[in-house]
Amino acid sequence: MTNTFKPLYRIGHAISRFVFQNLLQAEAYGIDHIPTHGPFLLACNHASFLDPSVAGCFFNRDIYFFARKSLFKPGLAEHILNGFNAIPVDRDSGKDISALKRVFELLRQDQGVLIFLEGTR
């Protein structure tokens, strides 16, 4: 597996895990079906802006998320989203081949990708 050290991801993951699992006592069912290595694609519902953090805190490995391309504004926002393994997707075009190519590339690298089927909350 090709995990690179991403300080922002590690810090965000640790904070999310502590808050959601310890303070808010969030639970995940079926987490034992998620592979500890190798590629996977996981589809979830999207009810809140917190969904990527809540879902991600239960994984013991890096995962990648889709994020609306319009959020990737040059500068700090783009840096933060890239640091959290977000994949920009253009929802307005009807088809975003570059986002799909990125997902296939990540799966070939044995990474996990989390998608939110609704695409919006």
C-alpha positions in Angstrom: 0.0 0.0 0.0 1.4 3.4 -0.9 0.5 5.7 2.1 2.4 8.9 2.2 2.8 10.9 5.4 0.3 13.7 5.4 0.4 15.7 8.6 -2.9 17.5 8.0 -4.7 14.2 7.4 -3.1 12.6 10.5 -4.0 15.5 12.7 -7.6 15.7 11.4 -8.0 11.9 11.6 -6.9 11.9 15.3 -9.1 14.8 16.2 -12.1 13.3 14.4 -11.6 9.9 16.0 -11.3 11.4 19.5 -14.4 13.7 19.1 -16.7 11.3 17.3 -15.8 8.0 19.0 -15.0 9.2 22.5 -16.9 12.4 23.1 -20.0 11.8 20.9 -19.9 8.0 21.1 -20.5 7.6 17.4 -20.8 4.0 16.2 -20.2 2.3 12.9 -21.7 -1.0 11.9 -20.1 -3.4 9.4 -16.7 -1.8 9.7 -15.2 -5.3 9.9 -16.1 -5.7 6.2 -13.7 -2.9 5.2 -10.4 -4.3 4.1 -7.3 -3.4 6.1 -5.3 -3.4 2.9 -5.9 -3.4 -0.8 -8.3 -1.3 -2.9 -12.0 -0.6 -2.0 -14.8 1.7 -3.0 -17.3 2.5 -0.3 -20.6 4.3 -0.9 -22.3 6.2 1.9 -25.3 8.5 2.4 -24.6 12.2 2.7 -26.7 13.9 5.4 -24.2 16.4 6.9 -21.0 18.4 6.2 -19.5 16.2 8.9 -20.0 12.9 7.0 -16.4 12.6 5.6 -15.0 13.2 9.1 -17.4 10.8 10.8 -16.9 8.1 8.3 -13.1 8.6 8.0 -12.5 8.4 11.8 -13.4 4.7 11.8 -10.7 3.7 9.3 -7.2 2.7 10.4 -5.9 3.6 6.9 -6.0 6.5 4.6 -9.1 7.0 2.5 -10.0 9.4 -0.2 -13.2 11.4 -0.6 -15.0 13.2 -3.4 -15.5 17.0 -2.9 -17.2 19.5 -5.1 -14.7 21.2 -7.4 -16.0 24.6 -6.5 -14.6 24.2 -3.0 -11.0 24.0 -4.3 -10.3 27.7 -4.4 -6.6 28.5 -4.9 -4.7 29.0 -1.7 -5.6 27.7 1.8 -8.9 25.9 0.9 -7.2 23.9 -1.9 -4.3 23.1 0.4 -6.6 21.9 3.2 -8.7 19.8 0.9 -5.7 18.2 -0.8 -4.3 17.5 2.7 -7.5 15.6 3.6 -7.3 13.4 0.5 -10.2 15.1 -1.2 -10.7 14.5 -5.0 -12.2 17.4 -6.8 -15.3 16.5 -8.9 -17.2 18.8 -11.2 -20.8 18.1 -10.6 -22.2 20.7 -12.9 -20.6 19.3 -16.1 -22.6 16.0 -16.0 -19.5 14.0 -16.4 -16.1 14.4 -14.9 -13.6 12.1 -16.5 -10.6 13.4 -14.6 -12.3 12.6 -11.2 -13.0 9.0 -12.5 -9.4 8.6 -13.7 -8.2 9.7 -10.3 -10.4 7.1 -8.6 -9.1 4.3 -10.9 -5.5 5.4 -10.3 -6.1 5.3 -6.5 -7.7 1.9 -6.7 -4.7 0.6 -8.7 -2.5 1.9 -5.9 -4.5 -0.1 -3.3 -6.2 2.9 -1.8 -9.7 3.2 -0.4 -12.2 5.7 -1.9 -15.3 6.9 -0.1 -18.1 8.3 -2.2 -21.4 9.9 -1.2 -24.0 8.8 -3.6 -26.3 11.8 -3.2 -23.4 14.2 -3.9 -25.1 16.8 -1.7 -26.6 16.8 1.7 
